[in-house]
Amino acid sequence: MDPIGQTLAADFRAYMARSGQDVRVQDYSELLGMLKKNGLVLANLHDVATASRLVRQTEVDAWIYGKLSNSVGGLKLTVDAYPLSPFAERYFEFESSIPRSDDLKPLIVERVKDEFSALPRPGQRGYSYPECIDCPVLPSSEEVLRRKFSGTVVLEVTVEPDGHTKDIRVKVGLPFGLTQQAVDTVKEWRLKPAIGPDGKPAAIRQVVELSLSCS
């Protein structure tokens, strides 16, 4: 997602493409196009299930998912290779360590602090949970019913002291326009606000899930 991750992923794709093996590497731009087509954002690729659903819309046989984290003396790289078979979880997984070399150091950037981190979370530090007054469910569509599609959209929202929602962010999205429908639905929610430790209505930051099951 950040410059160093994008650089390492590009290097990996280039290596695979010239490896001489019987491998064809799909252009990364196709995955970005799938995000746009399905109304998702880059952050949705943090969710492996969402990424897998997107890849299934392409003609690839397998896909590779990498994750970077800090470790003592360098960066820790975790790599998983997934088949597009419903009968196998993954081909393999491995971990490696990458030293912070001079050419990589400029790409390592501090993560931007979450602008909502100062907002309290319900159930913590004396803050209660908001309660639904009028919270419509996620609407379905003809295409969703035809495909018998099921899934869950995960959002993070701010619930204001007046019970309105704002600053909605997508954590896990769904295809067929369901992500945008979920956002539009939650915008219309009206809730009894959370109560703070002082006994007054308070703004909180909360994760909400909207599920759809068509069988």
N, C-alpha and C positions, 0 to 999 in steps of 0.2 A: 504493500500500500504506500510505503514511503520511498524516497529515492534509492536507498540501499537495497531494499527488497526488489524494486523494479529492475535495478542494475543486475543483481544476482540472477533474477529470473530470466532476463534477456540473455545473459551469458550462458545459462543452462540450456535455453532453447537453441542458441546458436551451436553449442557443443553437440546436442542431440542431433541437430540437422546435418552436421558434418561428420558424424561418428562412423559412417560407412556401414552401419547396420541397416536392416530393412525397416527403417522408421521414417515416417513422414510427420513433420511437426506442423500442427495447425497454427495459423496466424493468430496471435493474441487479440488482434483487433476484432476478430469474429466474436470472441467472448464479450468484449466491451459492447459490441453491437447487440448481443443477446440481452445484456443488462438494460440497454435503452429500450429495446423492443418490449421487454417485460415490465417496464416501469420501475426498475430497481436502480440502486446506486452501488458504487464500488464497495462500500462497507458491507453490503449483503454477502460478499464473497467470504467474509469471516465465518459464515455458517456453511459447513460442509454439505449439508443436505440441500441448501439452496444452490450452491455451486454445482452440485451433481445434477440437479434438475435442469440447470441451464446447459450443461455440457451434453445432456441427452438430446438437446435440440440440434446438435451438430452431428457430423458423421464420424467422429473419433471413436476409437476402441477403448481408450484409457486416458486418464488425466492425472496430473501430478500437482500436489498441493504442498506448499512449503510455508514454514512459519519460523520467524526469527525472534530471538529473545536475548537479553544480556546474560552473560555468564562470566565467571572468573577468568580473566586473561583473554577474553574475546567475545565473539557472538556465537550463540548456540543455534544451529540450524536443524530443524526437524522436517523431514520429507516423507510424505506418504504417496504411494502410487495406487490409484483406484481403477478397477475395471468397470466397464459399464454393464456388468452382469448382475442380475438381481440375486445371484446365488453366492456371491463372494463379497466380503467387506472391503478388502484391499489386497493388492498384490504383495506389497512389502512396505516396510517403514524403516527408516534409519535416522540416526542423529550424528551430527558432526560439529566440530568447533572451527570457527573461522577467526584468525587473528585480526586485530584492528590494524591493518596495514596502512601505509601513508596514502595510498590511492583510495582507500575506503573511508578513511576518517572524515573527509569533507562531506560524505554522503550520510553520515550518521547525525541525525538531527534530534533534538529533544522533542518529545511528544508534546503537542499543545495540550495544556491543562483543560479538562472538560469545563466549559463555561457554566455548567449547571451543577458543578460539584459542591457549591456552597449551599444548595437547596437541601433541606432535610428529606430523608426517606421515610415513608410510613412504616410504623411498627418499630421505629428506632428513636431513642432520645426523647421519649414521651409524646411522639406524634402519632395520632390515630390514622386509620385508613379512610380515604374518601368512600362514600357510599353512593351507588347509582340511584338517581331519581328518574332519569330518562336516558337509557343507554341502548340504542338500537343495535341489533346484531349485524354481522357482516352479511350483506345481501349476496345472493348467488346470481348466476347468469345462465343463459341457454348453453353456452360452450362448456361451462363448468359442470352442468348437469349431464351434458352429453358425454363428457370424458369421465364422469364419476370421480372427479378430482376431490381430494381431501388435503387439508394442510392448515397451518397456523401462521398468521402474521404477528410478529412481535414488534411492538412500538415502545418508545420511551416518551413520556409526555409530562408536562407541568400542569398540575391542577391548581388553579388560582383560588384565593380565598372566597371568591363568589361562585365557585363550582364549575367555571368554564375551563376548557383545556386550551393549551397553546404550546408552541415550541415542540411540535411533534417530530420525532426522528425515527427512522426505520432501522431496527436492529436485524430483523429477519423478514424478508419479503416473500411473495408468491407470484407466480406468473398469471397470465390472462387478465391483467389489469386489477387483480385483487389487492395489490399493495396500495394503489391509489384509492381504491374503494374503501379500504380499511382506514386510511388517513382521513378521507372525507367523512366517514362514519363517526370517527372519534371526535372530529371537530364539532359535531353536533351534540355530543354527549353533554348532559347536565348532571352534576353530582352534588351531593352534600359534601362540603369541603372537609379536609382533615382538620383536626383540632390539635393545636400545639400544647405544650406543657403549661402555658399560661392560661389555658381554657378558651383561647380565641381562635377563629378560623385562620388557617395558615396555608401558604403556598408550599407544595411538596413536589418532588420529582419521583415518578412512578413508572414501572414497566407494566404494560398491559398486553394481553394476548387476545386475538380474535380468531377463532377456529371455524373451519368450514368442513363439513363432512357430507359427502354425497356418495352413497353406495347403491 
